[in-house]
Amino acid sequence: MRLYSVLITAGLLALSVQGRKSAQAEPEGRAPSSITFCEYTHPRSLDPHRAGDSVSTLHCMHVYETLLEYSPWRQDELVPCLAASQPKYNRASLTYTFTLRDDIYFQDDACFPDGKGRKVTATDVVFSFKRLAALPDSGGYWVMEGKVAGLDEFREEAFKACKRVEDEAGDEYLVVTDKWWKHLEKDVSGLRVVDDRTFTIKLNEPYPQFLHAITLSYGAVVPHEAARKYDLSTHAVGTGPYVLKEWGDQAISYTRNPNYRKVELTGVPEGSPLKPFEGKRLPLTDELHYEIVPENDIAFENFLAGKYPNSGLSKEDFDSVVDTKAWFKGTRDSRALLPKWREKGLELHSYAEPTLHYISFNMNDKTFGTPAGDKGRALRKAFAMCVDREKYIKDHIAGRGEAAQQLVPPGILARRDDCVMKNQRFDPEAARKLLKDAGFDVQQDGDGWITRPAAGQEQVKLTILHRSTRDTSKEHANFLHECGRTVGINIENELMTFPEFLARQDEGTGQAYDAGWVMDYPDAQNMLQLLYGPNKPPGINGASYSSEEFDRMYREMATLDDRVPSEAERKAELIVHMHKRLDEDTPWVLMEFRVIATLRWKGYTQAEPNPFAYNHRKYAFRQR
């Protein structure tokens, strides 16, 4: 689900709460609590069914909620959110039965009679799933595609009810119509409302990841009134702890939702930084404010001045506050901070994140893709073997990563060693031999090399699109260019904003993409789906990779449950074979799995990092 862009969070700013008093209003005379955070890039959408990147998802989940959510104490445990309890599952009929809480209301908004938010019903949940399926521009349908009885057919008919429009460039796209809205009123066999609080979801096949998948923003509940009245990308109406207060190019603000049900923080483990907040009502902070600051230097300056409570670290920032010798020796907490920063009240936190950074080839490209046959395959392998991942991790991301030689991050799969891909290694000499054996003319040129399809022809060129214009992206681009010189491939780079990058990737108008994926849930299937043929753009298979063998194995693997020993063993075998297939085709160049290092000012409290949860800001608090 989540293509990641660079995300830094941070700080404190006093804002005023406006609006009517409620059961959650602050006591008279106490100023509302607020925190200001920093974003490097603007969210592209607040529509939870259209959000497909980490920044947009974070913002969506301030306002919207799903049936289940991740426990703030365990990153692999799902607990009820909108649901009153865990759903019942009938394994024989492949049917889930959900019951909603009886105290959930949408926020107040002009889309409702008298502007008062109404109670959420099972019909709203079913509508939301149907809307996800029917939207022609949602990249999130992969969470349900082929899984829910009758929903694929419903989706196909919805597209027929759309109007085809051609833009100035001659590209066609679909626009919803009144006929499309009428279609949303039709029943779907696999989605059945039992009563106001109860509904069932019938699957077509076993789907062990289902509950995790619908805990993504794509499973958020939206009211039909708001979906019809507004463009939800900029006007959010949900059930969550916050409501949208301001949506601007440079600033975004949220304020406490006065309609939010009574939810108290309970079961806090001993030793958790949230222990002092046991019994407090959520959210812990009244207002959240975000400043869009694309320039890293300015953002980090503001953080050091105390404006933001926490911050990510660029390489330069890392080198300026961290004792790198201590870090490389394995000290990954505040003890690795330079003394002057510890004395000022900074804390260093780090954790391994199941995030893979990779470069994705466009497999439709005539030079590097499938149309180029064996020569294209040789070029892809050669580029994979010219990238010195260890050097990149040391020199460009300050040791905050692990060189990736497979798609599955540490801690997700037991048999990781069997999945190592031999072409994802640093060996430029072997890469040059591979190119020569494939018929390329490879000649030394000073301290570099030049590879041509044949003598006298132009040098082979690969243009990589990058998802940022920041200095760190420029340095990464220069690094890749130098890597290319070791095998004679001229690596050129185009730097652009994250929304521009996503658009170009979805359109398939690039030779290769500097990409990344933050895993949505702790299952290898979540990463491997990115190369499943039917998920081609505008789906999540940005490489447009297609392999009948891989797809066949993926379909079997995706139905197997890690919690059943016999299925887990077969699943592991398939994952090993899938990696062998990918190693032969090399649709990606794997870079690294991320280690996240963040700084916090003392007095800022949040839930422990959970890469699968995006509603964690309701646990954030900063002392004045």
N, C-alpha and C positions, 0 to 999 in steps of 0.2 A: 504493500500500500504506500509506504512512505518513502519517496525519493527525498533524500535529505539535502538541505542547503546548510550553510553555516549558521548556527544559532547561538547567540550569547544572551544570557539573562542577567539582570541586575536591579536595584536600589530603592530609595525612599523619597517620597514627595507628598506633602500634605495637600489633599484635594477636598472639596466640599461635597457632601452628599446632598442631593436634591431629590425631592419626591415625597410621597405621603408616608406617614409613620405606619409602622406595622409591628407585628410581634417580634421582629428582628431589629427594630429601630434602636439606635444607641441611647443610653441614658442621657438625660438633659445635662448639658454642660461638658460632655466629653466629646472631643473632636474625633471624627471618624478616622480609623486607621487606614493607611494606604501605603502601597509600595509602587515604585516606578522601576520597570525593567527596561532593558535595551534589546532591540532587535536590529540585526544588520540588514534585513530585507523585509519588505511589506508582505503580509499574507496575501495570497492571490485570491482567496475566497473564504467567506464565513459560512458557506453552504456545506453542511457536513457530508452531503451526498456527492459533492464535487471536489472536496478537499482531497489532495493526493500527496501532499508533502508535509514534512514535520512541522513547519511553521504554521501553516494554515490549520492543521489538525489541532495543535495546541490551542489556538484561538477559538476554534469551533467548540472545543470541549470546556470552555468557560461557561458557555451558554446552553449547550445541549448535553443530553445524557443518553445512555444506552441501558438495555435491560440488566446487564451485569457490568461490573467494573473490577479492576484489579485491586486486591487488598493492598493497603499502604505498607503492610509488613512483609508480604511475600510476593515476589514478582511473577510467580507462576500460579497464583491462586486467584480464581474468580469468585466474587461475592455478589449478592444481589444489590441492585441499584434501583432502577424503576420496578424491577420484579420484586414481589413480596418475599420470594424464596427461590431456591434453586429449582429449575424446571424439572418436570418429570419426563423421563425418556423411555419410550416403548421400543426396545431393540427390534422386536419382530415387525412392527409396522413402520419403523423409522420415523416416529412422531414425537415431537417435543410439545409439552403442554406448559404454558406459562400463565401465571396469575400476577396481575399488577398490584402494587400498593394502592391503598384507597385514599391517599393524601397527596396526590401529585397534581399540580396545576401548572398550566402554561403561564408565563409571565404576562403581566398586563400589557396590552397593545391595542392599537386602533383597529386591528383586523377583527377583533372580537366585539360582540354587542356591548355597548357602553364602555368599551375599552378595558373590560375586566377579563383577565385570563380564566379560562374554563378548566374543568377537571379533564385529565387525560384518560382516554378509554382504550380498550383493545382495538377499536376501529382505527385509532390514530396510529397504532403500531403497524397494523396491516397496511394502512395507507402509505406509511413511510417506506416499507419494504417494496411496495408496488411502485412508488415514485422512484426509488433507487433503480429499479429494473427498467423503468420507462424513460428515464432521462437520456436523451441522445448524446449528451456531452459529459456524462459521468464516467470516470475511469474506475469507479469502485464496484461495478457489478460483478467483478471477479469473485467477490466473497460469496455470491449466491449462484453464479452461473452454473447451470447443469445440476444444481443441487436440490432445488425446491420444486416439487411437483407442479407443473403447469406454468411456472414463472418464465421460463425461456420463451414459450409460445406467447405469453402475455406481452413480453418485451418486443417480440417481432411484430405483433399487431400494433403496438404503440408506435413503433418507428413508421409504420405505414400511415399512421394518423398524423404524422408530422408533415410540415411543408418543406420542400426542398428549395433552398435559396443559394444563389451563386454570388460570391463576392467579387471584388474588382480583379482579383488575381485569377478568377475562373474556377476557384475551388468551391465545391458544394458542401453545404452543411444543413442540418435539420433544425427546424424551428417548431416549437410546440404550438398547437392550435386548440380551438374550442373542441374540435373532434378528439384531440389527444386527451383533453381533460375529461371528456365524456367517457373515454376508454378506461380511465383510471377508476371509474365507478364499477367496472366489471369484476366479477369474482375470479379468484385464482384457486384452483383445486387444493393446492398445498398450503394455503393461508386461510384459516377459518376462524371467524369470531364466534365464540361460544356464548359469552355474555359480556357485559361492559368491562369486566376485569379479566376475562379469560380468553385465550386464543390458542390455536395449535399451529404448528409448522410441520408439514410432512415432507421428508426428504425423498429424493429419488434413489439414493445410494448411501452407504455409510459415509459419514463426513466427520471424522474425529475432531477436526479443527473448528467445527461450526460455532460453538459458543465463543471461542476466541475471536473468530472472524467477525461476528456481529457485535463484538465489543469495540471494534474500530468505529471511527466516526460515521462510517457508512451504515451502521446500525442505529444511528441516533433517531429519536422520535421528533418529527416536525408536525405542526398543525397544518391542515389543508388550507385553512383560511389565510395563513401567512404565505404559504407556498404559492397560492394563487394571486395574492395581492402585491407581493414584493419580489424583487430580485434578492434572494436570500444570500447572495454573495456579499452584500453590504448591509443587509437589514436582517439581523438574527432574532428569532423568536423561539425560545426553548423553555425547558424545565429546569435548567441548571442553576448553580449557586450564584451566577452573575448575569446581569443584563448589559447589553452594549450601550455605552453612554456617548462615545465619540468614535467616529471612523474617519480619520483624515489621512492625508498622504504622509504626514510626519509624526502623527500621534494617534494612538488608539487607547480608549479607556473603557473600563467596566466597573459597574457598581453593584453592590449586594442586591440580590433579587428578593424583594419583600414578600414574594409569593412562595419562596423556597420552604419546603417542608422542614419540620424539626428533625435535624440529623446531628447527633452528638458524637464526638470523637471518643470511642470506647475501645477497650481491649489493647491499649497501647503497651507494647512490651517494655520490660525494664531495660534501661539503658538507651531507649529511643530518645532523640532530641525533642520529640513531641510529647514526652511523658508529662511535662508541666501543664499541658493543655487537655489532659484527660477530663472528659465531661463537658468540654466547651462545645458550643454550637458551631457548625460549619456554615459558611467558610470562616476561617479565622481572621481574615482581613476584609475590611469593608470595600476598599477600592483598589483596583489594579490599573496601572497606567503604563503604557508602552511608548517609548520613543524610538523612531526609526533613524538609526545612525549608521549609514553605510561605511563610514570611515572608521577603521579599527582604532587608529591613534586617538581620535576624539572620544570614542566609546570607552577605551581603557582609561584615558585621562579622567573622564567623568566617574568611572568606577573608583579609581584611586582617591578621588576627591570625596567619596562617600555617597555619591548620588544614587548609585545602583548597589544592591546588596550582594550580588554575585556576578561573576564574569567568567567566560571561557578564556582561553589563553592562545594567542598566536605564538609562533616560535619566538619572535622578538620579545613579547611580553613574558613568555616562559623563561627565557634566558635572563631577563632583568629581575625576576623575583625568586627564582628557584635555584638552589645549589644543584647544578646539573650532574656533578660528580655523585652526589648523594642519590639523585634520582636514578642514574644509570646503574647504581649499585643495589637498587631495589627499595629504597626508602620512598614511599609514595604518599606520605601524609604530611602534616604541617611541619614535621621535623626537617623536611627537605626545603622549607622556605629559608631564604636568607634572613639572618637574625633581625635586621632592621624592620622587615615586614611582619615578622611574628610579633615584634614589640608594638607595632602599630595596630595590631588586632586582626590581622588577616589569618585565614585558615586555608589550608590546601586539602582538597578532597579528590580522590581518583577512583575510578572503577572501570572494569572492562565492559564495553558496550557491544552488543551483537549487531554491529554495523560493518558492512563490507564496502570498501572503496574499490571501484573497478573502472576500467575503460571498456565501453561496449562498442563493438564494431556494428555498423549498419550492414547487415547481411544481404541487403539488396544492392549494395554498392558494386559497381562493375569492376573495380580494381581489387578491393579487399573482401568483397562479399561472396556469396554463393555463386553468382554468375561467372566469377573468375576461376571457378573450379579448383584444381590442385594448386595453381599458382596463387590464388587468393588465400588458400589454406596455409601455404608456405609463408606468405607475408604475415598472416596473423600470428603464426607460431613464432616467427622471427622477432616480431615486435614484442611478444610476451617474454622472449628470452633475452631481450636487450635491456630490460628494465631492472635496474639494481634496487630492489625493494629495501634492502637493509640500509643502503646509503640514503634513500629517500626518507626512511623513518628517522634515521639519526640526524641528518642535516636539515630536513624540512619540517618535520613535526616533532622534533625534540624527543625522540624515543617513545612517543605516545602511540604505539601501535605494535602489531605483530604481523610479520610478512604473511600474506595469504597465498596458499597453494591449493585451496579448495574453497567451495562456496559456503560450507557450514561453519559458523563461528564456534569458538571454544565454548564448551559447556552445554552444547545443544545435542551432540551426537556422540555415542560411546565409541564407535569404531572410526574415529577421525583419521588415524594413520593410514587406513586402507583407501582413503579418498584423495591422497596427495596426487597432484597432477604434475607429471614430469616436465611438461612444457612451460609451466609457470615457475621458471627458475631463471637465474641470471647466468647466461652462458652465451655471450655475443659471438664467440668463435664458432660454436655449434650452430648458431643461427645463420651465420654467413655461409657455412657449408650447406645448410638446408636450402638456402636460397639458390646457391650454385647448382645443387642437385635438381632443383625445380626448373632450371633453365634460365635463371636470371644472370645478367652480367654484373659481377660484383668486383669493384676495383678500389684499391686503397687510394685515398686522396689526402695527402698530408697526414695529419693525426686522426683523420676520420676515413669514412668509406662512402662510396656512391654505388647504389644499386639501380640498374636499369633493366627494363623488360628484355632488352637486347642491346648489343653494342650500337652506339650512335643515337639511341633514343633518349627521351627525357628521363630524368631521375624519378623514381617512384616517390609519390607524395601522399601523405596522409594528413588530413585536416581534422583536428580534434576540437569539439565544442566544449567550452567550460561554463559552469553554472554560477560564476561570480566574476566580477571585475576587480576584486581586491588584490592587494599586493601579493598575498600568499598564492593566489591563483596564477599571477604572472610568474612567480618563482617556480611553481609547479610546471607551468607551460615551458619555461626555459629548461627545466630538468628533463622533461620528456623530449624536447628538441635535441638535447645533448645525447640522450639515450639512443635516439634514432640514428645519430651520426655513427654509432658503433657498428651498425649493420647496413648503413647506406640508405636508410629511408629518411626522406626530408619531412620532418614533423612540423607542421604549421598549426597554429592555435588561434581560435576565435574566442574571446572573452565576452560574456554577455550577462545580463541579469538572470536571476533564477527563473522568473516567468517566461522570459524569452527562450531560455534553454529548454524548458519543458515543452513549449510550443514547437520548437524546432525538432525535438525528439519525437513528439507525437506525430508531426508531419513527415518524419523520416527524411528531413532535408539536411543531412550531415553525413560525413563518412564515419565518424566515431564520436562518442560522447563520454566525457569525464563524469562518471555517475557514481551513485552510492545508494545503498538500501539499508534502512533501519528496520530490523525485523519486527513484524507486527505481533508475533506470538512465538513462544519457545517450541517450534517444530520445524525441522529441516524443510518440510514441504513449502513453508512460507518463502524461503529463498529460492528453491528450485522452480517454483511456479513462474519465476521471472524469465525462464527460457522455454516455457511450454508454448508450443506453436499457436494454439488458439488464442493466446493472450497477446498477440501482436498489436501494435499501435492501432487505435488509440488506447489499447490495453497496456499492461505493465511489462510486456516483453519488448522493451525499447530496441533491442537488437534485431527484431524481426527474425529471430532464429527459428528454424524449422527442421526437425528430425523425426521421422516416423518412429525410429527405435526409441529415442528419448521420450517422445510423447506417450508411447505405449507403456513404458516403464513408469513414467510419471503418473499415469492414470491409475495403475495398480497401487503404487506407493501411497498416493494421496488418500486412499480408502483404508489404510492400515493404521491401527491404533498403537501408539507407543506403550500404553498401559497394559496391553495384552501380550504376554511374553512371546507366544508363537508368532503373532503379527509383528511384533517389534523386531524379531530376528529376520524375518523376510523383508521388512522395510529397510533394515540396515543393508542387506545384500543388494537390494535394488538401488539404493543410494550410491553404493560403491560402483556399480555398473553404469549408473548415470554419469558419474564423474569421469569414468573412462571414455564414455562417448563424447563428453564435453572436451576432454583433453585432446581427443583426436580432431575435433572440429574447431576448437578455440574461438568461440564467439566473443569471449571476454578476455581482457588482460587483468588479472587480479592484482590489486595493490596491497592493501592491508586491512586488518581488523582494527577497529579503533579502541584506544584506551583514552578515556575522558579525564582530563584534569581541570578542575574548576577552583576558583578562589571565592571565598565568602568572607564577609565581615562578621565578626562576632556579634551575636544578637539577632542574626537572621536564622530562622528555623524553617525547615521544610521536611517533607517525607523523604525517606531514603530513595536514591535514584532508582527508577524503574523504567527501562527503555520501552516497555510495552504500554505504559500508562501515560495518558495525556491530560488527565483531569487533576493533576497533583497540586495545582496552584491553590486549591481550596484549603490545603494544609499549610500554606506559606504564611509566615508572620515575621515582622521585624520590630524589635523594640525601639522605642523612640530614643 
